């Protein structure tokens, strides 16, 4: 199970190509198990609705972001963190992804932010992969040998 950083969602919506988009599609159709907490959903909404963040040709319009988030909430593993341990990462706003992962029992945070590469996360049983790394691993697991 994964928790995806908002930067994965932004990249997924900016282009139909690329690892982030394939990850989002896998999440939507139930091929990738993922967790969301209320804080993560609010962060997604805040980031995705920033003017211009989706670029000139996103594959959904800003007024469809709410529908996308509703759909993600219907197919996710809900996580309700019972504790906060901020600040932990170099960017304290990203601690909410760690809290979500721990509450849901996820093993992996998918993020393209370098500051997520904190070795202390391993103490909690969490690994961090970029979207490209995770998508390659996921595709390899899907392809029969």
Order of alpha helices (4+ residues) and beta strands (2+ residues): beta-alpha-alpha-beta-alpha-alpha-beta-alpha-beta-beta-alpha
